[in-house]
Amino acid sequence: MAVVDVSFNVVGDVIPADHGYALLSAVSEIVPEVHGDNAVGIHPIPGTLTGNRTLALTDRSRLVIRIPSERLPQILPLAGKRLRIGEHGLGIGVPTTHALKPKARLYSRLVVIKGFLEPEPFLQAAGRQLEDLGIKGGAHLVAQPQVVQANKGKSTGSRSPFLRRTVRIRDKEVVGFALNVEGLTAEESILLQERGLGGRRRFGCGVFVGARGE
């Protein structure tokens, strides 16, 4: 069963920077099948951060849904629709379909693993999930050099030296970390992209893409 990325052009000005919950809600209104479906991953929409916790859309902005290929017809009705993302509108264009490509290094901007909120236990939990998938590649948290420097010489730093992010789901803020996984074989790379790590993939969490430079 092949898994593919279905990429829709989008038209709009800005959307909330934290848009995972609102985006899933809007997509589910048109395609109810994706709601509650762990086989579906919705990529965060890329853009440029602006003030007031918003994201300005750019030429690179796309709505990308990762889904088993045989279910492609389910999401085609999104084309030509207008989604309401918070207080902002988002026009959805015609889709293109892309096969997943193996990369030796993969990156997820936010992985959430229930019950693991601190860097070291989180990394250990991520490693166990990789082992359960039969993946031998190494997981690494993403360092924030400026925080490392600010914490230098202090017994306890005021901020995590690793890139920690949150996603708001209804009235709850869910915490996780950006994660790199390196040293992957082609088979492991495709498997990790298909399966992801942690939970909340429909909200944009645990969705892996090629790391920068790959």
JOGISUL-V898953 format. One record per residue. N is the residue number from 1. SS is DSSP state (a for helix, b for strand, c for the rest). PSI is psi in radians with two decimals (999 if undefined). NEAR is the number of other C-alpha atoms within 10 Angstrom. Layout:
n=N ss=SS psi=PSI near=NEAR
n=N ss=SS psi=PSI near=NEAR
//
This chain:
n=1 ss=c psi=1.87 near=6
n=2 ss=c psi=2.53 near=11
n=3 ss=b psi=2.39 near=22
n=4 ss=b psi=2.82 near=22
n=5 ss=b psi=2.20 near=23
n=6 ss=b psi=2.04 near=23
n=7 ss=b psi=2.13 near=20
n=8 ss=b psi=2.29 near=22
n=9 ss=b psi=2.58 near=18
n=10 ss=b psi=2.64 near=24
n=11 ss=b psi=2.18 near=17
n=12 ss=c psi=3.13 near=15
n=13 ss=c psi=-1.07 near=14
n=14 ss=b psi=2.75 near=20
n=15 ss=b psi=2.88 near=24
n=16 ss=b psi=2.49 near=19
n=17 ss=c psi=-0.70 near=20
n=18 ss=c psi=1.56 near=20
n=19 ss=c psi=0.12 near=21
n=20 ss=a psi=-0.83 near=23
n=21 ss=a psi=-0.78 near=18
n=22 ss=a psi=-0.65 near=21
n=23 ss=a psi=-0.80 near=24
n=24 ss=a psi=-0.74 near=21
n=25 ss=a psi=-0.76 near=21
n=26 ss=a psi=-0.75 near=17
n=27 ss=a psi=-0.69 near=22
n=28 ss=a psi=-0.45 near=16
n=29 ss=a psi=-0.56 near=13
n=30 ss=a psi=-0.62 near=17
n=31 ss=c psi=1.43 near=16
n=32 ss=a psi=-0.40 near=15
n=33 ss=a psi=-0.43 near=14
n=34 ss=a psi=-0.32 near=22
n=35 ss=c psi=2.15 near=14
n=36 ss=c psi=0.20 near=12
n=37 ss=c psi=1.95 near=11
n=38 ss=c psi=-0.21 near=13
n=39 ss=c psi=-0.15 near=15
n=40 ss=c psi=2.32 near=24
n=41 ss=b psi=2.30 near=27
n=42 ss=b psi=2.04 near=25
n=43 ss=c psi=2.53 near=25
n=44 ss=c psi=2.46 near=24
n=45 ss=c psi=2.17 near=20
n=46 ss=c psi=2.69 near=16
n=47 ss=c psi=-2.88 near=19
n=48 ss=b psi=2.19 near=13
n=49 ss=b psi=2.36 near=15
n=50 ss=c psi=-3.00 near=12
n=51 ss=c psi=3.00 near=8
n=52 ss=c psi=0.54 near=8
n=53 ss=c psi=0.73 near=10
n=54 ss=b psi=2.87 near=17
n=55 ss=b psi=2.09 near=20
n=56 ss=b psi=2.26 near=17
n=57 ss=c psi=2.58 near=20
n=58 ss=c psi=-3.09 near=15
n=59 ss=c psi=-0.35 near=10
n=60 ss=c psi=-0.13 near=11
n=61 ss=c psi=2.27 near=19
n=62 ss=b psi=2.65 near=22
n=63 ss=b psi=2.01 near=20
n=64 ss=b psi=2.20 near=22
n=65 ss=b psi=2.21 near=22
n=66 ss=b psi=2.14 near=25
n=67 ss=b psi=2.62 near=22
n=68 ss=b psi=2.40 near=16
n=69 ss=a psi=-0.58 near=15
n=70 ss=a psi=-0.22 near=11
n=71 ss=a psi=0.14 near=13
n=72 ss=a psi=-0.75 near=16
n=73 ss=a psi=-0.43 near=8
n=74 ss=a psi=-0.61 near=14
n=75 ss=a psi=-0.07 near=19
n=76 ss=a psi=-0.51 near=15
n=77 ss=a psi=-0.21 near=13
n=78 ss=a psi=-0.50 near=20
n=79 ss=c psi=2.29 near=15
n=80 ss=c psi=-0.06 near=15
n=81 ss=c psi=2.89 near=14
n=82 ss=b psi=2.13 near=18
n=83 ss=b psi=2.57 near=20
n=84 ss=b psi=1.96 near=16
n=85 ss=b psi=1.70 near=20
n=86 ss=c psi=-2.15 near=15
n=87 ss=c psi=0.12 near=9
n=88 ss=b psi=2.61 near=12
n=89 ss=b psi=2.61 near=15
n=90 ss=b psi=2.00 near=20
n=91 ss=b psi=2.43 near=16
n=92 ss=b psi=2.21 near=21
n=93 ss=b psi=-2.80 near=18
n=94 ss=b psi=2.41 near=15
n=95 ss=b psi=2.73 near=20
n=96 ss=b psi=2.64 near=11
n=97 ss=b psi=2.38 near=15
n=98 ss=b psi=2.27 near=13
n=99 ss=b psi=2.59 near=13
n=100 ss=c psi=2.44 near=18
n=101 ss=c psi=2.37 near=12
n=102 ss=c psi=2.30 near=20
n=103 ss=c psi=2.44 near=20
n=104 ss=c psi=-0.47 near=18
n=105 ss=c psi=2.25 near=22
n=106 ss=b psi=2.72 near=25
n=107 ss=b psi=2.43 near=23
n=108 ss=b psi=2.26 near=23
n=109 ss=b psi=-0.38 near=21
n=110 ss=b psi=2.05 near=25
n=111 ss=b psi=2.29 near=28
n=112 ss=c psi=2.29 near=24
n=113 ss=c psi=2.02 near=21
n=114 ss=c psi=2.24 near=14
n=115 ss=c psi=-0.04 near=11
n=116 ss=c psi=1.74 near=17
n=117 ss=c psi=-0.13 near=16
n=118 ss=c psi=2.61 near=14
n=119 ss=a psi=-0.94 near=17
n=120 ss=a psi=-0.86 near=11
n=121 ss=a psi=-0.63 near=12
n=122 ss=a psi=-0.82 near=20
n=123 ss=a psi=-0.68 near=19
n=124 ss=a psi=-0.72 near=13
n=125 ss=a psi=-0.70 near=18
n=126 ss=a psi=-0.71 near=23
n=127 ss=a psi=-0.69 near=20
n=128 ss=a psi=-0.66 near=13
n=129 ss=a psi=-0.66 near=16
n=130 ss=a psi=-0.77 near=20
n=131 ss=a psi=-0.71 near=12
n=132 ss=a psi=-0.51 near=10
n=133 ss=c psi=-0.11 near=15
n=134 ss=c psi=0.42 near=12
n=135 ss=c psi=2.21 near=20
n=136 ss=c psi=-0.05 near=16
n=137 ss=c psi=2.71 near=20
n=138 ss=b psi=2.35 near=14
n=139 ss=b psi=2.44 near=19
n=140 ss=b psi=2.32 near=16
n=141 ss=b psi=2.74 near=19
n=142 ss=c psi=2.03 near=17
n=143 ss=b psi=2.63 near=15
n=144 ss=c psi=1.71 near=14
n=145 ss=a psi=-0.63 near=12
n=146 ss=a psi=-0.57 near=10
n=147 ss=a psi=-0.70 near=16
n=148 ss=a psi=-0.78 near=15
n=149 ss=a psi=-0.72 near=11
n=150 ss=a psi=-0.54 near=13
n=151 ss=a psi=-0.14 near=16
n=152 ss=c psi=2.28 near=11
n=153 ss=c psi=-0.06 near=9
n=154 ss=c psi=2.51 near=8
n=155 ss=c psi=-0.64 near=7
n=156 ss=c psi=2.21 near=9
n=157 ss=c psi=2.69 near=14
n=158 ss=c psi=-0.33 near=10
n=159 ss=c psi=2.68 near=13
n=160 ss=c psi=2.38 near=15
n=161 ss=c psi=-0.08 near=19
n=162 ss=b psi=2.67 near=19
n=163 ss=c psi=1.88 near=19
n=164 ss=b psi=2.30 near=22
n=165 ss=b psi=2.91 near=15
n=166 ss=b psi=2.76 near=16
n=167 ss=b psi=2.31 near=21
n=168 ss=b psi=2.17 near=15
n=169 ss=b psi=1.93 near=15
n=170 ss=c psi=-2.05 near=8
n=171 ss=c psi=0.31 near=6
n=172 ss=b psi=2.38 near=9
n=173 ss=b psi=2.08 near=10
n=174 ss=b psi=2.30 near=15
n=175 ss=b psi=2.46 near=19
n=176 ss=b psi=-2.92 near=25
n=177 ss=b psi=2.63 near=26
n=178 ss=b psi=2.56 near=20
n=179 ss=b psi=2.34 near=26
n=180 ss=b psi=2.50 near=20
n=181 ss=b psi=2.16 near=25
n=182 ss=b psi=2.91 near=18
n=183 ss=c psi=0.57 near=16
n=184 ss=c psi=2.45 near=19
n=185 ss=c psi=2.94 near=16
n=186 ss=a psi=-0.74 near=12
n=187 ss=a psi=-0.74 near=12
n=188 ss=a psi=-0.69 near=20
n=189 ss=a psi=-0.81 near=25
n=190 ss=a psi=-0.73 near=22
n=191 ss=a psi=-0.78 near=17
n=192 ss=a psi=-0.66 near=22
n=193 ss=a psi=-0.64 near=25
n=194 ss=a psi=-0.72 near=22
n=195 ss=a psi=-0.57 near=18
n=196 ss=c psi=-3.09 near=23
n=197 ss=c psi=2.66 near=25
n=198 ss=c psi=-2.77 near=18
n=199 ss=c psi=-3.01 near=16
n=200 ss=c psi=0.58 near=26
n=201 ss=a psi=-0.52 near=25
n=202 ss=a psi=-0.33 near=26
n=203 ss=a psi=0.17 near=24
n=204 ss=c psi=0.11 near=28
n=205 ss=c psi=2.55 near=28
n=206 ss=c psi=0.32 near=30
n=207 ss=c psi=2.15 near=29
n=208 ss=c psi=2.47 near=27
n=209 ss=b psi=2.98 near=22
n=210 ss=b psi=2.34 near=19
n=211 ss=c psi=2.73 near=16
n=212 ss=c psi=2.33 near=8
n=213 ss=c psi=-0.18 near=5
n=214 ss=c psi=999 near=10
//
